[in-house]
Amino acid sequence: MQTPSEFLRSHSHTQFLPRLLFIVGTLFTLLNITCIPAYAASDTKEVDRQNSEETITTKPENLVEYAAQKINNLKEEGVTVSAVAAEVISPLEKKAVQQAGVLQGDSGLTGDYNESYYTLDKLNAGLPPLSEPPNLSTPLATLEFFQSAVMKQQSDLAAYALNMNLIDDESQSSRAMDLVKQLDFLLVEKHLYVFDKLPDRPDGLIEPPLGSTSSIQGVPRRSIQLGYIDYRERRVPLHLERVRIGDGAPFWVFSAQTVANIDKLYEQYHPAKFERYLPSWTKLKIFNIAIWEFLALLIFFSFTMGIGWLLSTAAGKLLNWYVMDKEGNRLGTLHHNGVEDLVNKLTVPLTFTLSFSSVYSLVSGGFPYLDALASSTRPIIWVALVFSAMWLGIRVINFFANRYKDLQIENLSEENFDKSRSRRTYMSIFRRVFIFVMILGGIWIGLSEFTNIDGLGKTLLTSAGIAGAVLGIAAQPILGNIIAGMQVAITQPVRIGDTVMMEGEWSTIEDLGYTYAVLKTWDERRLIVPMRHFVTEIVENWSHTESHQITVIYLYVDYGADIDAIRQKYIELVKENALWDGETEPEMFTVSVSETTIKLRCSQAANSPIDAWMLECAVREQMLGYLYEKQKAYLPAERLIVKGGDS
């Protein structure tokens, strides 16, 4: 590295001096701003003397002259430029710069930047010098030298292929053999002895194949990545780097950062001590996974499932003891039913969830000797864990829905029939919505094991136009019905238990699903109606605001019928029926006449649509019997008047 004097001599004063004066002038201005309070208490005579000297001095015409004048003043006061810089740069910043250099692995770097190699002032100063230097001229030669030395059990010699500058010089000699053995183990386990992929050229250049026009393969390199090793949810790369010391020829070694990471990587992946006691057949590998790893995972999973089965059995025993009285009869209170429902719904999925959670923690670093098995089975176990958690979540939602039904719906009296229908609707729709959201969330979380969610989100946003068009055309009926179902749940044009007229059918809303509703007709048939029908079409709802219902009967009689007698009989029959609401007076009106008949409109009321319909049928049947028995002569009929001729 050049000294400041050499640097000044190597550049012309006409180019360098103005820049230096500008920099020093800027620093001096900052010092004046920060040091005004310190000099404010100076002697008055000294201030007057300085002011008089400044008035005598020639006024500078530009910034360069101003900076030169300030430098002269500093020299007269005995203040050096290094002292000014030391005051400007804080000790904390100095320490941060030093630590940043260590973390970046540039310990020992010197000279100017060179794109073909790293220039060092030393390398492995703690190792004894060799009489004959090893062949580290190319990346391939370095890797071959390292492996050959390890195979010959010359770990001390293989250490010369490592850049140990980030390790203290005193510790390098004692640490060298351990680092070599650990690095060799990592390279073997991770298959990073990639001889076929390394160039055998000093400049590390990849020779392009014949006919190739790639510009990347023809660029010299000073760093080559052998691969990477996973360490606690991050990837740690392993590099060879090209270095040069002084005027010597450049050569290749394992990078300082790679050597610094060996201990932590080996700590996670080092072989277990118990492996030496295992039979040889258990060390055979299938798909690069040892048999003993499969057996360990199977035994651990069986162990966790066995514990879950014992807990389930114990919970069942406690449940039977809890819900049975002394005589062995089952208790049917809401509290006992809730406990029984909780145990029955959550025991099995909770067992699977805990079991898969334990297995996933095992293959995610909880047992560091199952690396090959972990990398192969972790995605499968993750998917199983997500599905078991979704199963448990759905059971939890159903449990709380059932508890809400038992406590807030089933306990309502018949007078609160309208409130009961509203709550049933809310429970049915939102239970399905929560389950649907949980399934979508489970799928999204499951995909996080296989892909980058941020990248997936950007991809989805990029293709939003195409995806929107496809969904708009292909899935429009499904999405429309789902949205309509949520709208029905919020606005409630129909509710579970409502009586409606649909396609001329008298029906009751039996269930409201994601995309369709189930309607039960009076003759036990089921109508499947899309949810959009309740939003876009006119629906005749007989019980939308209240359950009280008025129905109408139409009777047709002849002109000679006694309408007052028919009215009295009708009112009598309605009031005698138990289905009558007891408040609304039955009424009968003559609403129209034709050439042959009189039309009578009879109205009666009941407390619910089903009671009103049954009351209507019963009264209609009784009135027909009455008319046939008492006023048979005045039932509608076609009459022919026959006039006799003159005899």
C-alpha positions as CSV (number, residue, x, y, z in Angstrom):
1,M,0.0,0.0,0.0
2,Q,1.4,3.4,-0.9
3,T,2.2,6.0,1.7
4,P,0.6,9.4,1.5
5,S,3.9,11.0,0.4
6,E,4.4,8.4,-2.4
7,F,0.9,8.9,-3.5
8,L,1.4,12.7,-3.7
9,R,4.6,12.3,-5.7
10,S,2.9,9.9,-8.2
11,H,0.2,12.5,-9.0
12,S,0.6,16.0,-10.3
13,H,0.0,18.8,-7.9
14,T,-2.3,20.5,-10.3
15,Q,-4.8,17.6,-10.1
16,F,-4.5,16.6,-6.5
17,L,-3.9,19.8,-4.5
18,P,-7.3,21.4,-5.3
19,R,-9.2,18.3,-4.3
20,L,-7.2,18.0,-1.0
21,L,-7.8,21.6,-0.3
22,F,-11.5,21.2,-1.0
23,I,-11.8,18.2,1.4
24,V,-9.8,19.8,4.2
25,G,-11.7,23.0,3.8
26,T,-15.0,21.2,4.2
27,L,-13.7,19.4,7.3
28,F,-12.5,22.7,8.7
29,T,-15.9,24.3,8.1
30,L,-17.6,21.5,10.1
31,L,-15.1,21.9,12.9
32,N,-15.9,25.7,13.1
33,I,-19.6,24.9,13.3
34,T,-19.2,22.4,16.1
35,C,-16.5,24.2,18.0
36,I,-18.0,27.7,18.3
37,P,-19.3,27.1,21.8
38,A,-15.8,25.9,22.9
39,Y,-14.1,29.0,21.7
40,A,-16.8,31.4,22.8
41,A,-15.2,31.8,26.2
42,S,-11.7,32.8,24.8
43,D,-10.0,35.9,25.9
44,T,-11.4,39.2,24.5
45,K,-7.9,40.5,23.5
46,E,-7.2,37.3,21.6
47,V,-10.5,37.7,19.7
48,D,-9.6,41.3,18.8
49,R,-6.1,40.2,17.7
50,Q,-7.6,37.5,15.4
51,N,-10.1,39.8,14.0
52,S,-7.5,42.4,13.2
53,E,-5.3,39.7,11.5
54,E,-8.3,38.5,9.4
55,T,-9.0,42.1,8.2
56,I,-5.4,42.4,7.1
57,T,-5.4,39.0,5.3
58,T,-6.4,39.1,1.7
59,K,-9.9,38.0,1.2
60,P,-10.1,34.6,-0.7
61,E,-11.7,34.7,-4.1
62,N,-12.8,31.0,-4.3
63,L,-13.2,27.9,-2.2
64,V,-9.8,26.5,-3.0
65,E,-8.0,29.7,-1.8
66,Y,-10.2,29.7,1.3
67,A,-9.2,26.1,2.1
68,A,-5.5,26.9,1.6
69,Q,-5.8,29.9,3.9
70,K,-7.4,27.8,6.6
71,I,-4.7,25.1,6.2
72,N,-2.0,27.7,6.8
73,N,-3.9,28.9,9.9
74,L,-4.0,25.3,11.2
75,K,-0.3,24.9,10.6
76,E,0.4,28.0,12.5
77,E,-1.7,26.7,15.4
78,G,0.1,23.3,15.3
79,V,-3.1,21.3,14.4
80,T,-2.5,18.4,12.0
81,V,-4.9,17.0,9.4
82,S,-4.8,13.6,11.0
83,A,-6.0,15.1,14.3
84,V,-8.9,16.7,12.6
85,A,-9.9,13.4,11.0
86,A,-9.6,11.6,14.3
87,E,-12.1,14.1,15.8
88,V,-14.5,13.8,12.9
89,I,-14.6,10.0,12.8
90,S,-15.9,8.5,16.1
91,P,-14.4,5.5,17.8
92,L,-17.7,3.6,17.3
93,E,-17.4,4.1,13.5
94,K,-13.8,2.9,13.6
95,K,-14.8,-0.3,15.4
96,A,-17.7,-0.9,13.1
97,V,-15.4,-0.6,10.1
98,Q,-13.0,-3.1,11.6
99,Q,-15.7,-5.6,12.4
100,A,-17.2,-5.2,9.0
101,G,-13.9,-6.2,7.5
102,V,-13.7,-9.3,9.6
103,L,-17.2,-10.4,8.7
104,Q,-16.5,-9.8,5.0
105,G,-13.5,-12.0,5.2
106,D,-11.1,-9.4,3.9
107,S,-8.6,-9.9,6.7
108,G,-5.2,-9.5,5.1
109,L,-6.5,-8.0,1.9
110,T,-4.2,-5.4,0.4
111,G,-3.5,-3.5,-2.8
112,D,-5.9,-2.4,-5.4
113,Y,-9.0,-4.3,-6.6
114,N,-8.3,-7.0,-9.2
115,E,-11.1,-8.9,-10.9
116,S,-8.9,-12.0,-11.3
117,Y,-7.8,-12.7,-7.7
118,Y,-7.7,-11.4,-4.1
119,T,-4.5,-9.8,-3.1
120,L,-3.3,-10.8,0.4
121,D,-0.4,-9.7,2.6
122,K,-0.3,-13.0,4.4
123,L,-1.9,-16.5,4.3
124,N,-2.0,-19.0,7.1
125,A,0.8,-17.3,9.0
126,G,0.4,-19.8,11.9
127,L,1.3,-22.8,9.8
128,P,5.0,-23.8,9.3
129,P,6.4,-23.1,5.8
130,L,6.7,-25.9,3.3
131,S,9.9,-26.7,1.5
132,E,8.0,-27.4,-1.7
133,P,4.7,-25.5,-2.3
134,P,1.6,-27.7,-3.2
135,N,0.0,-27.6,-6.5
136,L,-2.9,-25.2,-6.0
137,S,-2.7,-23.5,-9.4
138,T,-6.2,-24.3,-10.6
139,P,-9.6,-25.0,-8.9
140,L,-9.4,-28.6,-9.9
141,A,-5.9,-29.0,-8.7
142,T,-6.8,-27.5,-5.3
143,L,-9.7,-29.9,-4.8
144,E,-7.6,-32.9,-5.9
145,F,-4.8,-31.9,-3.6
146,F,-7.1,-31.6,-0.6
147,Q,-8.8,-34.9,-1.2
148,S,-5.5,-36.8,-1.9
149,A,-3.9,-35.4,1.3
150,V,-7.0,-36.5,3.3
151,M,-7.0,-40.0,1.8
152,K,-3.3,-40.3,2.7
153,Q,-4.2,-39.2,6.2
154,Q,-2.0,-36.1,5.9
155,S,-4.5,-33.6,7.3
156,D,-1.7,-31.3,8.3
157,L,-0.7,-31.0,4.6
158,A,-4.3,-30.6,3.4
159,A,-4.6,-27.5,5.6
160,Y,-2.5,-25.5,3.2
161,A,-5.5,-25.6,0.8
162,L,-7.5,-23.5,3.4
163,N,-7.6,-19.8,3.9
164,M,-7.4,-19.6,7.7
165,N,-6.8,-15.8,7.9
166,L,-10.0,-15.3,10.0
167,I,-8.5,-17.6,12.7
168,D,-5.8,-16.3,15.1
169,D,-2.3,-17.1,14.0
170,E,-1.6,-18.9,17.3
171,S,-4.6,-21.2,16.9
172,Q,-4.1,-22.1,13.2
173,S,-1.7,-24.9,13.7
174,S,-3.8,-26.6,16.4
175,R,-7.1,-26.2,14.5
176,A,-5.8,-27.2,11.1
177,M,-6.3,-31.0,11.3
178,D,-9.7,-30.7,12.9
179,L,-10.9,-28.3,10.2
180,V,-9.6,-30.5,7.4
181,K,-11.4,-33.6,8.8
182,Q,-14.6,-31.7,9.3
183,L,-14.5,-30.1,5.9
184,D,-13.8,-33.5,4.2
185,F,-16.8,-35.0,6.0
186,L,-19.1,-32.2,4.8
187,L,-17.8,-32.5,1.3
188,V,-18.4,-36.2,1.2
189,E,-21.9,-36.1,2.9
190,K,-23.1,-33.3,0.6
191,H,-21.4,-34.7,-2.5
192,L,-19.4,-31.5,-3.1
193,Y,-16.3,-33.1,-4.5
194,V,-17.5,-31.8,-7.9
195,F,-14.4,-32.6,-10.0
196,D,-16.4,-32.7,-13.2
197,K,-17.7,-29.2,-12.7
198,L,-14.4,-27.4,-11.9
199,P,-12.2,-25.8,-14.5
200,D,-8.6,-26.9,-14.8
201,R,-7.4,-23.4,-15.7
202,P,-5.5,-20.9,-13.5
203,D,-7.9,-18.1,-14.3
204,G,-11.0,-20.3,-13.5
205,L,-12.5,-19.6,-16.8
206,I,-15.1,-21.9,-18.1
207,E,-14.3,-22.8,-21.7
208,P,-17.4,-22.4,-23.9
209,P,-18.4,-25.4,-25.9
210,L,-18.0,-25.4,-29.6
211,G,-20.5,-23.2,-31.3
212,S,-21.5,-21.4,-28.1
213,T,-21.9,-17.6,-28.1
214,S,-22.4,-17.3,-24.3
215,S,-20.5,-14.3,-22.9
216,I,-20.7,-15.6,-19.3
217,Q,-18.6,-18.8,-19.9
218,G,-15.7,-16.7,-21.2
219,V,-15.2,-14.5,-18.1
220,P,-12.3,-15.2,-15.7
221,R,-13.3,-15.8,-12.2
222,R,-11.7,-15.3,-8.8
223,S,-14.3,-17.3,-6.8
224,I,-16.1,-20.5,-7.6
225,Q,-19.0,-22.0,-5.6
226,L,-18.8,-25.7,-5.0
227,G,-22.4,-25.8,-3.6
228,Y,-24.2,-25.0,-0.5
229,I,-25.2,-26.6,2.8
230,D,-28.5,-25.9,4.7
231,Y,-28.0,-24.5,8.1
232,R,-31.0,-23.6,10.3
233,E,-33.3,-22.5,7.5
234,R,-30.6,-20.8,5.5
235,R,-28.1,-21.9,2.8
236,V,-24.4,-21.5,3.5
237,P,-22.2,-21.6,0.3
238,L,-18.8,-23.2,0.0
239,H,-16.3,-21.4,-2.2
240,L,-12.9,-21.7,-3.7
241,E,-11.1,-18.4,-4.1
242,R,-8.1,-17.3,-6.1
243,V,-5.6,-15.4,-4.0
244,R,-2.2,-13.8,-4.5
245,I,0.5,-12.9,-2.0
246,G,2.9,-10.2,-2.9
247,D,4.5,-10.8,-6.3
248,G,3.9,-14.5,-6.3
249,A,1.7,-16.4,-8.7
250,P,-2.0,-16.6,-7.9
251,F,-3.4,-19.9,-6.6
252,W,-6.7,-21.3,-5.3
253,V,-7.7,-22.1,-1.7
254,F,-11.0,-22.6,0.2
255,S,-12.3,-19.1,1.0
256,A,-11.9,-17.6,4.5
257,Q,-15.7,-17.5,4.9
258,T,-16.0,-21.2,4.1
259,V,-13.3,-22.1,6.6
260,A,-15.0,-19.9,9.3
261,N,-18.3,-21.7,8.8
262,I,-16.9,-25.3,9.1
263,D,-17.4,-25.6,12.8
264,K,-21.1,-24.6,12.8
265,L,-21.9,-26.8,9.8
266,Y,-20.1,-29.8,11.3
267,E,-21.8,-29.3,14.6
268,Q,-25.2,-29.8,12.8
269,Y,-24.2,-32.6,10.5
270,H,-21.5,-34.6,12.4
271,P,-22.2,-38.4,12.6
272,A,-23.7,-39.8,15.7
273,K,-21.6,-41.8,18.1
274,F,-24.1,-44.6,18.2
275,E,-23.6,-45.3,14.4
276,R,-20.4,-47.3,15.2
277,Y,-22.5,-49.8,17.1
278,L,-25.1,-50.4,14.4
279,P,-25.0,-53.5,12.2
280,S,-23.5,-53.0,8.8
281,W,-26.7,-53.8,7.0
282,T,-28.5,-50.8,8.7
283,K,-26.0,-48.5,7.1
284,L,-26.9,-49.5,3.5
285,K,-28.6,-46.6,1.7
286,I,-31.8,-46.6,-0.4
287,F,-32.3,-43.4,-2.4
288,N,-29.3,-42.0,-0.5
289,I,-31.0,-42.7,2.8
290,A,-29.6,-45.2,5.3
291,I,-31.9,-48.0,6.5
292,W,-31.4,-47.1,10.1
293,E,-32.8,-43.6,9.3
294,F,-36.0,-45.1,8.0
295,L,-36.2,-47.4,11.0
296,A,-35.6,-44.5,13.4
297,L,-38.3,-42.4,11.8
298,L,-40.8,-45.3,11.8
299,I,-40.1,-46.1,15.4
300,F,-40.4,-42.5,16.5
301,F,-43.7,-42.1,14.6
302,S,-45.1,-45.3,16.1
303,F,-44.0,-44.1,19.5
304,T,-45.8,-40.8,19.2
305,M,-48.9,-42.5,17.8
306,G,-48.8,-45.0,20.6
307,I,-48.7,-42.2,23.1
308,G,-51.7,-40.6,21.3
309,W,-53.6,-43.8,21.4
310,L,-53.0,-44.2,25.1
311,L,-54.2,-40.6,25.7
312,S,-57.3,-41.3,23.6
313,T,-58.1,-44.4,25.5
314,A,-57.6,-42.7,28.8
315,A,-59.8,-39.8,27.7
316,G,-62.5,-42.2,26.6
317,K,-62.4,-43.9,30.0
318,L,-62.6,-40.6,31.8
319,L,-65.5,-39.5,29.6
320,N,-67.5,-42.6,30.3
321,W,-66.9,-42.1,34.0
322,Y,-67.9,-38.5,33.7
323,V,-71.2,-38.8,31.7
324,M,-72.5,-41.9,33.6
325,D,-74.3,-41.7,36.9
326,K,-74.0,-44.2,39.7
327,E,-76.6,-46.4,38.2
328,G,-74.8,-46.5,34.9
329,N,-77.3,-44.3,33.0
330,R,-76.0,-41.7,30.7
331,L,-76.4,-38.0,31.8
332,G,-78.0,-35.9,29.1
333,T,-77.3,-32.3,30.4
334,L,-75.9,-29.7,28.1
335,H,-72.7,-29.6,30.0
336,H,-72.1,-33.3,29.8
337,N,-73.1,-33.4,26.1
338,G,-70.6,-30.6,25.4
339,V,-67.7,-32.4,27.2
340,E,-68.6,-35.6,25.3
341,D,-68.7,-33.8,22.0
342,L,-65.4,-32.1,22.7
343,V,-63.6,-35.4,23.5
344,N,-65.1,-37.2,20.5
345,K,-64.3,-34.5,18.0
346,L,-60.8,-33.5,19.1
347,T,-59.1,-36.6,20.4
348,V,-58.2,-38.3,17.1
349,P,-57.2,-35.3,15.0
350,L,-55.3,-33.9,18.0
351,T,-53.3,-37.1,18.3
352,F,-52.3,-37.0,14.6
353,T,-51.4,-33.3,14.8
354,L,-49.2,-33.8,17.8
355,S,-47.6,-36.9,16.3
356,F,-46.8,-35.2,12.9
357,S,-45.6,-32.1,14.8
358,S,-43.1,-34.3,16.7
359,V,-41.9,-36.0,13.5
360,Y,-41.6,-32.8,11.7
361,S,-39.5,-31.3,14.5
362,L,-37.3,-34.4,14.3
363,V,-36.6,-34.0,10.6
364,S,-36.2,-30.2,10.8
365,G,-33.1,-30.3,13.0
366,G,-34.3,-31.8,16.2
367,F,-32.2,-34.9,15.4
368,P,-29.3,-33.7,13.3
369,Y,-28.2,-37.2,12.1
370,L,-31.2,-37.7,9.8
371,D,-30.2,-35.1,7.2
372,A,-30.7,-37.2,4.1
373,L,-34.0,-38.5,5.4
374,A,-35.0,-35.0,6.5
375,S,-34.5,-33.5,3.1
376,S,-36.5,-36.3,1.4
377,T,-39.4,-36.7,3.8
378,R,-39.8,-33.2,5.3
379,P,-42.2,-32.0,2.5
380,I,-44.3,-35.1,2.9
381,I,-44.5,-34.8,6.7
382,W,-45.2,-31.1,6.4
383,V,-48.2,-31.8,4.1
384,A,-49.4,-34.5,6.5
385,L,-49.0,-32.0,9.4
386,V,-51.0,-29.3,7.6
387,F,-53.8,-31.7,6.7
388,S,-54.0,-33.0,10.3
389,A,-54.1,-29.4,11.6
390,M,-56.8,-28.6,9.1
391,W,-58.7,-31.6,10.3
392,L,-58.3,-30.5,13.9
393,G,-59.4,-26.9,13.0
394,I,-62.5,-28.1,11.2
395,R,-63.4,-30.3,14.3
396,V,-62.9,-27.2,16.5
397,I,-65.2,-25.1,14.3
398,N,-67.9,-27.8,14.3
399,F,-67.6,-28.2,18.1
400,F,-68.2,-24.5,18.7
401,A,-71.0,-24.4,16.2
402,N,-72.7,-27.3,18.0
403,R,-72.3,-25.6,21.3
404,Y,-73.8,-22.4,19.9
405,K,-76.7,-24.4,18.6
406,D,-77.3,-26.1,21.9
407,L,-77.0,-23.0,24.0
408,Q,-78.4,-20.3,21.7
409,I,-80.9,-22.1,19.4
410,E,-82.3,-25.2,20.9
411,N,-83.1,-23.4,24.2
412,L,-85.4,-20.9,22.4
413,S,-89.1,-21.3,22.9
414,E,-91.6,-21.6,20.1
415,E,-92.4,-17.9,20.5
416,N,-88.8,-17.1,19.4
417,F,-89.2,-19.1,16.2
418,D,-88.1,-16.1,14.1
419,K,-84.9,-15.6,16.2
420,S,-84.2,-19.3,15.9
421,R,-84.4,-19.2,12.1
422,S,-82.0,-16.2,12.0
423,R,-79.4,-17.9,14.2
424,R,-79.6,-21.1,12.3
425,T,-78.9,-19.3,9.1
426,Y,-75.9,-17.4,10.6
427,M,-74.5,-20.6,12.0
428,S,-74.9,-22.6,8.8
429,I,-73.4,-20.0,6.5
430,F,-70.5,-18.8,8.6
431,R,-69.5,-22.3,9.7
432,R,-69.0,-23.1,6.1
433,V,-67.2,-19.8,5.4
434,F,-64.8,-20.5,8.3
435,I,-64.1,-24.0,7.1
436,F,-63.6,-22.7,3.5
437,V,-61.1,-20.1,4.7
438,M,-59.3,-22.6,6.8
439,I,-58.9,-25.0,3.8
440,L,-57.6,-22.2,1.6
441,G,-55.2,-21.1,4.4
442,G,-54.0,-24.7,4.9
443,I,-53.3,-25.1,1.2
444,W,-51.4,-21.8,1.1
445,I,-49.3,-22.8,4.2
446,G,-48.7,-26.2,2.7
447,L,-47.3,-24.7,-0.5
448,S,-44.8,-22.6,1.5
449,E,-42.7,-25.8,2.0
450,F,-42.3,-26.2,-1.8
451,T,-42.1,-22.6,-3.1
452,N,-41.4,-19.0,-2.2
453,I,-44.7,-17.4,-1.2
454,D,-43.4,-13.9,-2.1
455,G,-42.4,-15.2,-5.5
456,L,-45.7,-17.0,-5.9
457,G,-47.6,-13.8,-5.0
458,K,-45.6,-11.8,-7.6
459,T,-46.3,-14.5,-10.2
460,L,-50.0,-14.4,-9.4
461,L,-50.1,-10.6,-9.7
462,T,-48.2,-10.8,-12.9
463,S,-50.7,-13.2,-14.4
464,A,-53.7,-11.6,-12.8
465,G,-55.2,-10.6,-16.1
466,I,-55.1,-14.2,-17.5
467,A,-56.2,-15.7,-14.2
468,G,-59.1,-13.2,-13.9
469,A,-60.3,-14.0,-17.5
470,V,-60.1,-17.8,-16.9
471,L,-61.9,-17.5,-13.5
472,G,-64.4,-15.1,-14.9
473,I,-65.4,-17.5,-17.7
474,A,-64.9,-21.0,-16.2
475,A,-65.7,-20.4,-12.5
476,Q,-68.2,-17.7,-12.7
477,P,-71.2,-19.8,-11.7
478,I,-69.3,-21.3,-8.7
479,L,-67.9,-18.0,-7.5
480,G,-71.2,-16.2,-8.1
481,N,-73.0,-18.7,-5.9
482,I,-70.4,-18.5,-3.2
483,I,-70.7,-14.7,-3.1
484,A,-74.5,-15.0,-3.2
485,G,-74.4,-17.4,-0.3
486,M,-72.4,-14.8,1.8
487,Q,-74.9,-12.1,0.7
488,V,-77.8,-14.3,1.8
489,A,-76.1,-14.9,5.2
490,I,-75.7,-11.1,5.7
491,T,-79.0,-9.8,4.3
492,Q,-81.1,-12.9,5.0
493,P,-83.8,-12.7,2.3
494,V,-84.4,-16.3,3.3
495,R,-83.5,-18.2,6.4
496,I,-83.3,-21.8,7.4
497,G,-86.9,-22.8,8.4
498,D,-88.6,-20.2,6.2
499,T,-91.6,-21.2,4.2
500,V,-91.3,-20.2,0.6
501,M,-93.1,-20.8,-2.7
502,M,-90.5,-22.0,-5.3
503,E,-91.5,-23.0,-8.8
504,G,-95.0,-23.3,-7.6
505,E,-94.0,-25.6,-4.8
506,W,-94.8,-25.0,-1.2
507,S,-91.4,-25.6,0.5
508,T,-89.4,-25.1,3.6
509,I,-85.7,-24.0,3.6
510,E,-83.9,-27.0,5.0
511,D,-80.2,-26.0,4.5
512,L,-78.1,-23.2,3.0
513,G,-74.8,-24.4,1.6
514,Y,-71.8,-22.8,-0.2
515,T,-73.4,-22.8,-3.7
516,Y,-76.9,-24.1,-3.3
517,A,-79.9,-24.4,-0.9
518,V,-81.9,-27.5,-0.1
519,L,-85.7,-27.0,0.0
520,K,-88.1,-29.5,1.5
521,T,-91.5,-29.7,-0.2
522,W,-94.7,-30.7,1.6
523,D,-94.5,-34.2,0.1
524,E,-90.9,-34.9,1.4
525,R,-89.2,-34.1,-1.9
526,R,-86.0,-31.9,-2.1
527,L,-85.5,-29.0,-4.4
528,I,-81.8,-28.0,-5.0
529,V,-81.8,-24.3,-5.8
530,P,-78.6,-22.2,-6.6
531,M,-77.9,-19.5,-4.1
532,R,-77.9,-16.8,-6.8
533,H,-81.6,-17.5,-7.3
534,F,-82.4,-15.9,-3.9
535,V,-80.4,-12.8,-4.9
536,T,-81.5,-12.3,-8.5
537,E,-85.0,-13.7,-8.6
538,I,-88.3,-12.9,-6.9
539,V,-88.8,-15.3,-4.0
540,E,-92.2,-15.6,-2.2
541,N,-91.3,-15.9,1.5
542,W,-94.3,-16.6,3.7
543,S,-92.3,-16.2,7.0
544,H,-89.7,-13.5,6.3
545,T,-90.7,-11.0,9.0
546,E,-92.7,-13.2,11.4
547,S,-94.0,-16.8,11.6
548,H,-97.6,-15.8,12.0
549,Q,-99.5,-16.8,8.8
550,I,-102.9,-16.1,7.3
551,T,-104.2,-18.5,4.6
552,V,-107.3,-18.3,2.3
553,I,-110.0,-20.8,1.3
554,Y,-112.2,-20.1,-1.7
555,L,-115.7,-21.6,-1.8
556,Y,-118.1,-21.6,-4.8
557,V,-121.9,-21.8,-4.3
558,D,-125.1,-21.3,-6.2
559,Y,-127.2,-18.2,-6.1
560,G,-129.8,-19.8,-3.8
561,A,-127.3,-20.6,-1.0
562,D,-127.7,-19.2,2.5
563,I,-124.5,-17.2,2.8
564,D,-125.1,-16.1,6.4
565,A,-125.4,-19.7,7.5
566,I,-122.3,-20.7,5.6
567,R,-120.4,-17.8,7.3
568,Q,-121.5,-18.8,10.8
569,K,-120.5,-22.4,10.2
570,Y,-117.1,-21.4,8.8
571,I,-116.3,-19.2,11.8
572,E,-117.4,-22.0,14.2
573,L,-115.2,-24.6,12.5
574,V,-112.1,-22.3,12.6
575,K,-112.4,-21.4,16.2
576,E,-112.9,-25.0,17.2
577,N,-109.7,-26.0,15.5
578,A,-106.6,-26.2,17.8
579,L,-104.4,-24.8,15.1
580,W,-106.1,-21.4,15.1
581,D,-104.0,-18.6,16.6
582,G,-106.8,-17.6,19.0
583,E,-106.5,-13.9,18.2
584,T,-107.2,-13.2,14.5
585,E,-110.9,-13.4,13.8
586,P,-111.8,-15.6,10.8
587,E,-113.6,-13.7,8.0
588,M,-115.6,-14.6,5.0
589,F,-116.4,-12.2,2.1
590,T,-118.3,-12.5,-1.2
591,V,-115.6,-11.4,-3.6
592,S,-117.2,-12.0,-7.0
593,V,-120.0,-13.5,-8.9
594,S,-120.4,-15.1,-12.3
595,E,-123.3,-16.2,-14.4
596,T,-123.7,-19.4,-12.5
597,T,-121.8,-19.1,-9.1
598,I,-120.9,-16.9,-6.2
599,K,-117.2,-16.9,-5.0
600,L,-116.6,-16.8,-1.2
601,R,-113.2,-15.8,0.3
602,C,-112.5,-17.3,3.7
603,S,-109.4,-16.3,5.7
604,Q,-108.0,-17.9,8.9
605,A,-104.7,-17.4,10.8
606,A,-102.2,-19.7,12.6
607,N,-99.0,-19.1,14.5
608,S,-96.7,-20.7,11.9
609,P,-96.8,-21.5,8.1
610,I,-97.1,-25.2,8.6
611,D,-100.0,-24.8,11.1
612,A,-101.7,-22.3,8.8
613,W,-101.5,-24.8,5.9
614,M,-102.8,-27.7,8.0
615,L,-105.6,-25.4,9.4
616,E,-106.5,-24.4,5.8
617,C,-106.8,-28.0,4.6
618,A,-108.8,-29.1,7.6
619,V,-111.3,-26.3,7.4
620,R,-111.7,-26.6,3.6
621,E,-112.5,-30.3,4.0
622,Q,-115.1,-29.6,6.8
623,M,-116.8,-26.8,4.8
624,L,-117.1,-29.1,1.8
625,G,-118.8,-31.6,3.9
626,Y,-121.1,-29.0,5.4
627,L,-122.1,-27.6,2.0
628,Y,-122.9,-31.1,0.6
629,E,-124.9,-32.1,3.7
630,K,-126.9,-28.9,4.4
631,Q,-127.0,-27.0,1.1
632,K,-126.5,-29.7,-1.5
633,A,-129.2,-28.1,-3.7
634,Y,-127.1,-24.9,-4.0
635,L,-123.8,-26.4,-4.9
636,P,-122.5,-25.1,-8.3
637,A,-124.1,-27.1,-11.1
638,E,-125.3,-26.6,-14.7
639,R,-129.1,-26.3,-14.9
640,L,-131.2,-26.8,-17.9
641,I,-134.7,-25.3,-17.9
642,V,-137.2,-27.5,-19.9
643,K,-140.4,-25.9,-20.8
644,G,-143.3,-28.1,-21.6
645,G,-145.1,-27.6,-25.0
646,D,-148.8,-26.9,-25.6
647,S,-150.6,-30.2,-25.3
